[in-house]
Amino acid sequence: MQTLQAIIVGAVQGISEFLPISSSAHIVFSQSIYKIATGSQFLNEVGSEEIFFDIMVHLATLLAVLIFFRKDIMNIIKALFIGIRDRKYDNPDFKTAVYIIAATPITCIVALILKEPTHSLVENPKLVSLFLIITGFILFFSEKLKSKNREMNLKTALWTGLAQGLAIFPGLSRSGLTIATQVFLGTDRVKAARFSFLMSIPVILGASMAYPLIETDFSSISKFNFTAIFWGFLASFLVGYLCVKYFMKLLGKITLKCFSYYCFFVGVAMFVLFSVCHRL
């Protein structure tokens, strides 16, 4: 892995992890284009270093979420313990904690079931582009068909957990599906985004701890290019933090439909590009 490649992929992860445009799709596209431009066999030989790097850039965006929402996280943890101790269940932060705890197992079960069927999709950018177009349709119709405005409830949280699990398909945006699901069920966009980012914390953290133990060959760790990995991590963190900061402000002004147009455009463009490249 080269440093420039790591920085590009890290920055792409930072931008697309929080915007409802699918970070997995953009990483597949950027790596595929890099492969075509340089003749690299990166995607044909996905080894331990690439798996480790992917985990690190996800941890970088997780760190960005933890820092940005640090006050919210502390309030939620405090409200959970106080609520259990004093049996006070009406605190909004306590309810948020319960919703996250309820939604997370659903996400994990769905992701585990779909892990094998989706594993090879990272090598098929044309199919990933079609999933990105599907994300566009979900974003476009979520507000068009949304229910009356209502407060977040357990039912919404459970459906959001399911949506987060389905986002294991490269091209189906995690933030896009989880925010769109909540908006469709009547939750305000900004509140939906906040819950989406908060509920990603245990899933990303758990996957980042378990996945390397399963997939990484630590006997080859001495051969990893840690300089490139460091710069990729830093790029992902810095870009991710700025992205989540301004995305929260942006959602108060624009609708999800604006992001659907982007998904349509990029999805179609990438499908055409890789179809042409495949024929050459």
Buried (B, 14 or more C-beta within 10 A) or exposed (E): BBBEBBBBBBBBBBBBBBBBBBBBBBBBBBBBBBBBEEEBEBBEEBBBBBBBBBBBBBBBBBBBBEEBBEEBBEBBEBBBEBBEEEEEEEBEBBBBBBBBEBBBEBBBEBBEEBEEEBEEBBBBBBBBBBBBBBBBBBBBBBBEEBEEEEEBEEEBBBBBBBBBBBBBBBBBBBBBBBBBBBBBBBBBBBBBBBBBBBBBBBBBBEBBEEBBEEBBEEEEEEEBBBEBBBBBBBBBBBBBBBBBEEBBEBBEEEBBBEBBEBBBEBBBEBBEBBEEBEEE
